[in-house]
Amino acid sequence: MPLAMNREVFITCAITGSGSTQDRSPHVPRSPEQIANSAIAAAKAGAAIVHCHVRDPETGKPARDLKLYREVTDRIRQSDTDVVLNLTAGMGGDLVFGGVEQPLPPVSGTDLVGATERVAHIAECRPEVCTLDCGTMNFAEADYVATNTPGALRAMGGMMTELGVKPEIEAFDTGHLWFAKQLVEEGILKADALVQLCMGVPWGAPDDLNTFLAMVNNVPDSWNWSGFSLGRNQMPYVAAAVLAGGNVRVGLEDNLMLDRGVLATNEQLVERAVTIIQNLGAKVVGPEIVRERLNLTKQAPV
């Protein structure tokens, strides 16, 4: 694979995520106000896109509450900071089995709802981008499965396209890219697709460079892509993604640390990514260029 460095890079900041990080760092935002303020700070630091989940303001646990999503999006839109809004649509597919000897019925932690309910907040808030996790996957927890069946993905992808919201395909392994191409072939997703290569998430694609380049080489030339890895490999993957021709994602969803023993904020992680990108000789681009490149439609809530 020849070096095909991206000279104009956009940064996505994943603000809070749905992982159990709420008690591991005081910088992980919980309330809609905290999430919006952290997103705005990340945008001011150089992020063109902010990727947002919501959490229960009291416990910090991940939530799917429409009111919380609406408050986050309204606060960001009403600020004087322009940024592309990207909301998760990954919630509602959580299946926790009862154990290896008695898997059924599912146990506490299961949150399985229909396709329409999984995108209800997308229809309500009308972000420019929302995520589409393009496959079922075992995560690190012993009996937890993130379920995204072909039928559900066809339904959700069609709804997103109909709403005028661009799906960001979350690809955790090569098979997810394979199915995403099928969705484009079927006309469910548009040909100018956007994909996020999610590296090092147990038990998806490991974040070694051979696997990463295999993922990159499976992205069609007409697509835009971004990539990230977790923890201490977050910043090395900023460089790796740029050198391989892509864009980058950082943020507290994927990594809590700025340096060994130093807890990060989203703003600091974006600033670090900006420095790496510029030191490679590339330029960080803002939301207006991203909208043009990705054919996004900036919408207000209905």
C-alpha positions as CSV (number, residue, x, y, z in Angstrom):
1,M,0.0,0.0,0.0
2,P,1.6,3.3,-1.0
3,L,1.6,6.2,1.4
4,A,-1.5,8.3,0.7
5,M,-1.5,10.9,3.5
6,N,-4.6,13.0,4.0
7,R,-3.5,16.7,3.8
8,E,-6.9,18.1,5.0
9,V,-8.1,16.2,8.1
10,F,-11.3,16.5,10.1
11,I,-11.4,15.6,13.8
12,T,-14.4,13.9,15.4
13,C,-14.6,14.1,19.2
14,A,-16.5,11.4,20.9
15,I,-17.7,13.2,24.0
16,T,-18.9,10.7,26.6
17,G,-19.9,7.3,25.1
18,S,-21.9,4.5,26.7
19,G,-19.1,2.7,28.6
20,S,-18.8,2.4,32.4
21,T,-16.4,5.3,32.7
22,Q,-18.6,7.7,34.7
23,D,-16.8,7.0,38.0
24,R,-13.3,6.7,36.6
25,S,-12.8,10.3,35.7
26,P,-14.5,13.5,36.9
27,H,-14.1,14.9,33.4
28,V,-16.6,12.4,31.8
29,P,-19.7,14.6,31.3
30,R,-23.0,13.4,32.6
31,S,-25.8,16.0,32.4
32,P,-26.9,17.5,29.1
33,E,-25.4,20.8,30.1
34,Q,-22.0,19.1,30.8
35,I,-22.1,17.1,27.6
36,A,-23.0,20.2,25.5
37,N,-20.4,22.3,27.2
38,S,-17.7,19.7,26.6
39,A,-18.8,19.3,23.0
40,I,-18.6,23.1,22.5
41,A,-15.1,23.2,24.1
42,A,-13.9,20.4,21.8
43,A,-15.3,22.2,18.8
44,K,-13.4,25.4,19.8
45,A,-10.2,23.3,20.2
46,G,-10.5,22.0,16.6
47,A,-13.1,19.3,16.4
48,A,-15.3,19.6,13.3
49,I,-17.7,16.9,14.4
50,V,-18.9,16.0,18.0
51,H,-20.3,12.5,18.6
52,C,-22.7,12.5,21.5
53,H,-24.4,9.9,23.7
54,V,-26.5,10.9,26.7
55,R,-26.3,9.7,30.3
56,D,-28.5,9.8,33.4
57,P,-27.5,13.1,35.0
58,E,-27.7,11.5,38.5
59,T,-25.9,8.1,38.0
60,G,-23.9,8.8,34.9
61,K,-25.2,5.6,33.3
62,P,-26.0,5.5,29.6
63,A,-29.6,6.5,28.6
64,R,-31.9,6.8,25.6
65,D,-34.1,9.6,27.0
66,L,-35.4,11.8,24.2
67,K,-35.5,14.8,26.4
68,L,-31.9,14.4,27.3
69,Y,-30.9,14.2,23.6
70,R,-33.1,17.2,22.8
71,E,-31.5,19.3,25.5
72,V,-27.9,18.4,24.4
73,T,-28.7,19.2,20.8
74,D,-30.5,22.5,21.6
75,R,-27.7,23.7,23.8
76,I,-25.1,23.0,21.1
77,R,-27.1,24.6,18.4
78,Q,-27.9,27.6,20.5
79,S,-24.3,28.3,21.2
80,D,-22.1,30.6,19.0
81,T,-19.9,27.6,18.0
82,D,-20.5,25.9,14.7
83,V,-19.9,22.1,14.7
84,V,-21.3,19.1,12.9
85,L,-23.6,17.2,15.3
86,N,-23.3,13.4,15.3
87,L,-25.7,11.4,17.6
88,T,-25.3,7.7,18.5
89,A,-28.0,5.3,17.3
90,G,-26.2,2.4,18.9
91,M,-28.4,2.2,22.0
92,G,-31.3,-0.3,22.3
93,G,-29.4,-3.3,21.0
94,D,-28.0,-4.6,24.3
95,L,-28.5,-8.3,25.0
96,V,-27.2,-9.8,28.3
97,F,-27.6,-13.5,28.6
98,G,-28.2,-15.3,31.9
99,G,-25.0,-17.3,31.8
100,V,-23.4,-20.1,29.9
101,E,-25.6,-22.8,31.5
102,Q,-28.9,-20.9,31.4
103,P,-28.7,-18.1,28.9
104,L,-32.4,-17.5,28.7
105,P,-34.2,-15.5,29.8
106,P,-32.0,-12.4,29.4
107,V,-31.0,-10.7,32.6
108,S,-30.6,-7.1,33.9
109,G,-28.8,-4.8,31.5
110,T,-30.7,-6.1,28.5
111,D,-32.1,-3.2,26.4
112,L,-33.6,-4.5,23.2
113,V,-36.1,-2.3,21.3
114,G,-37.3,-2.0,17.7
115,A,-35.6,-0.2,14.9
116,T,-38.1,2.8,15.0
117,E,-37.5,3.3,18.7
118,R,-33.7,3.1,18.2
119,V,-33.8,6.1,15.8
120,A,-36.6,8.0,17.6
121,H,-34.1,10.6,18.9
122,I,-32.6,11.0,15.4
123,A,-36.1,11.8,14.0
124,E,-36.6,14.2,17.0
125,C,-33.3,16.0,16.9
126,R,-32.3,15.8,13.2
127,P,-28.5,15.8,13.6
128,E,-26.4,15.9,10.4
129,V,-24.8,12.6,11.2
130,C,-25.8,9.5,13.3
131,T,-24.0,6.2,13.9
132,L,-25.0,2.9,12.4
133,D,-23.1,0.0,14.1
134,C,-22.9,-2.3,11.1
135,G,-22.9,-5.7,12.8
136,T,-23.6,-7.9,15.8
137,M,-20.6,-8.2,18.1
138,N,-19.3,-9.8,21.3
139,F,-17.8,-7.0,23.5
140,A,-15.5,-7.5,26.4
141,E,-18.2,-8.5,29.0
142,A,-18.7,-12.2,29.3
143,D,-22.4,-12.6,28.4
144,Y,-23.1,-9.3,26.6
145,V,-23.8,-9.1,22.9
146,A,-24.4,-5.8,20.9
147,T,-27.1,-6.9,18.5
148,N,-27.4,-5.3,15.1
149,T,-29.1,-7.8,12.8
150,P,-29.2,-7.4,9.0
151,G,-32.9,-6.8,9.2
152,A,-32.6,-4.1,11.8
153,L,-29.7,-2.4,10.0
154,R,-31.6,-2.3,6.8
155,A,-34.6,-0.8,8.6
156,M,-32.5,1.7,10.6
157,G,-30.3,2.7,7.6
158,G,-33.4,3.3,5.5
159,M,-35.0,5.5,8.2
160,M,-31.8,7.6,8.5
161,T,-31.5,8.1,4.8
162,E,-35.2,9.1,4.6
163,L,-34.7,11.6,7.4
164,G,-31.8,13.2,5.5
165,V,-29.3,12.2,8.2
166,K,-26.0,10.7,7.0
167,P,-25.2,7.3,8.7
168,E,-21.7,7.0,10.0
169,I,-21.0,3.3,9.5
170,E,-19.3,2.0,12.6
171,A,-17.1,-0.9,11.4
172,F,-15.6,-3.0,14.2
173,D,-14.4,-5.7,11.8
174,T,-14.0,-6.5,8.1
175,G,-17.4,-8.2,7.9
176,H,-19.1,-5.0,9.0
177,L,-17.6,-3.3,6.0
178,W,-18.7,-6.1,3.8
179,F,-22.3,-5.7,4.9
180,A,-22.1,-1.9,4.6
181,K,-21.2,-2.3,1.0
182,Q,-24.3,-4.5,0.6
183,L,-26.4,-1.7,2.1
184,V,-25.0,0.7,-0.5
185,E,-25.6,-1.8,-3.3
186,E,-29.2,-2.2,-2.2
187,G,-29.7,1.6,-2.2
188,I,-30.4,1.7,1.5
189,L,-27.3,3.9,2.1
190,K,-26.1,6.4,-0.4
191,A,-22.9,5.8,-2.5
192,D,-20.9,8.6,-0.8
193,A,-20.9,6.7,2.5
194,L,-19.1,7.7,5.7
195,V,-17.4,5.0,7.8
196,Q,-15.6,5.0,11.2
197,L,-13.0,2.2,11.5
198,C,-13.2,1.2,15.2
199,M,-9.9,-0.5,16.2
200,G,-8.9,-2.4,19.3
201,V,-12.4,-2.8,20.7
202,P,-12.7,-6.3,22.3
203,W,-13.6,-8.5,20.4
204,G,-13.6,-6.8,17.1
205,A,-10.6,-5.9,14.9
206,P,-7.4,-5.7,16.9
207,D,-5.5,-2.5,16.5
208,D,-2.3,-3.8,14.9
209,L,-1.3,-2.1,11.8
210,N,-1.8,-5.1,9.5
211,T,-5.4,-5.4,10.5
212,F,-5.9,-1.6,10.3
213,L,-4.5,-1.5,6.7
214,A,-6.8,-4.5,5.8
215,M,-9.7,-2.4,7.0
216,V,-8.5,0.7,5.1
217,N,-8.1,-1.3,1.9
218,N,-11.7,-2.5,2.2
219,V,-13.1,1.0,2.2
220,P,-14.3,2.0,-1.3
221,D,-12.6,5.0,-2.9
222,S,-15.9,7.0,-3.0
223,W,-16.3,6.8,0.8
224,N,-15.0,9.1,3.4
225,W,-13.5,7.4,6.5
226,S,-12.1,8.0,9.9
227,G,-10.3,5.8,12.4
228,F,-9.5,5.5,16.0
229,S,-8.2,3.2,18.7
230,L,-8.6,3.0,22.5
231,G,-6.6,4.0,25.5
232,R,-2.9,4.7,25.1
233,N,-3.2,3.9,21.3
234,Q,-5.6,6.7,20.7
235,M,-2.9,9.3,19.7
236,P,-0.7,6.9,17.7
237,Y,-3.8,6.1,15.7
238,V,-4.3,9.8,14.9
239,A,-1.0,9.6,13.1
240,A,-1.8,6.2,11.5
241,A,-5.1,7.3,10.2
242,V,-3.7,10.5,8.6
243,L,-0.8,8.7,7.0
244,A,-3.2,6.1,5.6
245,G,-5.4,8.8,4.0
246,G,-8.2,9.1,6.6
247,N,-9.6,11.4,9.3
248,V,-9.4,10.9,13.1
249,R,-11.4,10.5,16.2
250,V,-10.4,11.2,19.7
251,G,-12.4,11.8,22.9
252,L,-13.3,10.5,26.4
253,E,-15.5,7.8,24.9
254,D,-12.3,6.0,23.8
255,N,-9.6,7.2,26.2
256,L,-9.5,8.9,29.6
257,M,-5.8,9.8,29.8
258,L,-3.8,12.6,28.4
259,D,-0.5,11.2,29.8
260,R,0.4,8.5,32.3
261,G,-1.4,9.4,35.5
262,V,-3.0,12.6,34.0
263,L,-6.7,12.5,33.3
264,A,-7.8,14.3,30.1
265,T,-10.6,16.5,29.1
266,N,-12.2,16.3,25.6
267,E,-10.7,19.7,24.8
268,Q,-7.2,18.5,25.7
269,L,-7.5,15.4,23.6
270,V,-8.6,17.4,20.6
271,E,-5.7,19.9,21.1
272,R,-3.2,17.0,21.2
273,A,-4.7,15.6,18.0
274,V,-4.4,19.0,16.3
275,T,-0.7,19.2,17.2
276,I,0.0,15.7,15.8
277,I,-1.9,16.4,12.6
278,Q,-0.1,19.7,12.0
279,N,3.3,18.3,12.9
280,L,2.7,15.8,10.1
281,G,2.3,18.7,7.7
282,A,-1.5,18.4,7.3
283,K,-4.2,20.9,7.9
284,V,-7.2,20.5,10.3
285,V,-10.4,21.5,8.6
286,G,-13.6,22.9,10.1
287,P,-17.3,22.1,9.9
288,E,-18.1,24.0,6.7
289,I,-15.5,22.0,4.7
290,V,-16.8,18.8,6.3
291,R,-20.4,19.6,5.3
292,E,-19.2,20.2,1.7
293,R,-17.1,17.0,1.7
294,L,-19.7,14.7,3.2
295,N,-22.7,16.3,1.5
296,L,-24.4,17.0,4.8
297,T,-27.6,18.9,5.3
298,K,-27.7,21.1,8.4
299,Q,-31.1,20.8,9.8
300,A,-33.1,22.3,12.7
301,P,-35.3,20.0,14.8
302,V,-38.9,19.7,13.6
